[in-house]
Amino acid sequence: MSAESTPDPGIPGDTGTNGPRRRAKGRRRKPRSEHHKALILMAWTAAGIVVLGGTGAGYLYFKLNGNIKSVDINQALGTDRPTKVAGGSENILVLGSDSRSGSNKKLGGGADDGSARSDTAMIVHVYKGHKSAGVVSIPRDTLVDRPECTDTKGQKHDAASGVMFNSAYSTGGAACAVKTVESLTGLRMDHYLEVDFQGFEKLIDELGGVPVTTTKNIDDKQSHLDLKAGTHTLDGKQALGLVRTRHGVGDGSDLGRIQLQQAFIKALVDQVKHVGIFTNPKKLYDLADTATKSVTTDSDLGSVNSLMSFANGLKGIGSSKMHMVTMPVRYDPANPNRVIIEKAKAQQVWDALRKDLPIPASATKDTASGEARGVVE
């Protein structure tokens, strides 16, 4: 393993060291702290709200257009990339970074050390015809070989072996995160979306909350979440707590947190379809304003017109048409706070997406899981 410093799973923003590997003894050790987030607004959710806001005119359009932040990933990555697959399917990398700058410091906790990592990473594969999607979550604690990359400022970064996946973003930002994902999967990422703490919480509040049912009590003081088993309409603060929690339910791992995230995403997508924003101009604009302020996109999506066109092709994908999995991994026997890719099984996932086929059940059978499936419905 590389000697590059990476944080323990529960402490993004703190420094840590990948020292010599030691054989784990006894039961798997849980992460020590929870000062990190998982930001999981899906591509079609953020963009779908933007397209509604884009129906305004004049200064409203230009205001929304001015909200959007974009990065030129294509220029940074150059031509040494997987071939774009023809036929109408698309791959979108959705990231949530753990920056503590500005208002995100209060929501995320921890120190504002000027850095950020990709606490949440999801590959969204939109199938040809744009009627369904496959979503593959990449655990932040996955040990990977990070390729050499160039960030959007033109600075080159050396390759590194045996480092955590989320170090790609902290090393070289969006471009290096995309480069790492393309290296792992052999799939070209057609688009990139990133979301922050503050926008996520505000968006949930403006939607009027998101209804979920919990089958177990969830009590996690570190993510400020206390939910009894039952049905709840989560406000923004509670929703952020749910998608961040590791200790409140399951085995305390990032894999369990991913299972909670995926369940919440489906509830969020359903809620967006039922809030009646077409008939409420103020709600429509408020949501569009928040969504455009909350996302950073690749330059191809960096305008309201581009997002409108993109979102029009995604609006028909409901939660029942989303197949969500976690990249096949196993716990690292030398460090149970890390996971290692099950390469043969993962290749089944990438091959299926490359061919625009459903992800086979065999790809995720008997792989590591976080024991939180079914806790949120």
C-alpha positions, 0 to 999 in steps of 0.5 A: 500500500502507498504511504499516502495519508487518508482519513479513517472512514468516519473522519474525513477532514482529519488526517490519517496514515495508511501504515503497515497492514496488520491482520485484524483480530476479533470482530470488525472494528467500527469507525471511530467518528462520523464527521462526514456526509453523504450527499445523494441528490440523483442526477435526474432529481436535480436536473428535473427540478432545474428544467421546471425552473427553466420555463421562466422568462427574462431575468429569471432565466439569466438568474438561474443560469448564473447560479450554475457552477461548471468544470471543464472535465473534457479538456482536463482529461483529453483524449485518453479515455474510454470510447463513448458508447453510441445508441442513446445510453448515458453514464453520469457520475454523481458526487457529494464532496465533504467540503466544510467551507462556508455554510457547509461547516455548520452542517457537516461538522469537522474542520474547514481545512481547505480540502474536500473528498468524495464521500458519496459516488454513484454511477448512474447509467441511463439505459437506451430509451431513457425509461430506466436506470442502473445505479452503482454506488462506489464505497468511499473506503474502497482501496484502489490504484489511482491513475495519473491525472490532470486537474481542471487547472492544468496541474498534474498529479502522480498515480498512487496504489492502494489508496482510498477511492475518495482521495482522487477527489481530494487530490485533483478534484472532479477531473481526477475523480472522473479519471479514477472511475473511468480507470476502474470501470472502463466506462466513459462518464458522459456527465458529472454532477456534484452536490453540497450540504446546504443545498441538499438540506434546503431542497428537502425543506422546499419539497415539504419533506420526504416521507419514509418508513423506518423498520427499526429505531435509528439513534445516532448522536453523531449525525443528530438523528433520532427516529423511532420505527414508523412513518416519518416525513423527514425535513432537510436536517433529518434527511441529511442525518439519515444519509450520513448515519453510520452508527445508528443502524447496521454494522457501522460501515460505509456499506450500510450507509449506502443502503440507507442512501439508496432507499432514501433516493427512491423516496426522494424521486417519488416525492419530486413527482408528487409535490405539484410544482407545476401548479405552484409557480413560487415553489417551482422557482424556489426549487429551481433556484436552490437546485441550480445553486446546489450543483456543480456540473461538467461544462456540457451541462453548465447552462439552463438550456443544457440541463433542460435538454438533459432533464427532459430525457430523464423525467420519466424514470421513476423509482420502480425503474431504478436498479440500485447496487453497490460495487461488489467488494469484500472487507480487507482482511488486513484492515476491516475499515477498508474494502477491496473490489471483487474484480471478477464480479465488478467486471460483470457490472461494467460489462453489463452497463457497457452493453446497456444490459441489466446488472446481473444478480450474480454480480452482487451475490455473496459480496460484502453488505452493510446490514442496513437493507430494509431499514428504510422503506 
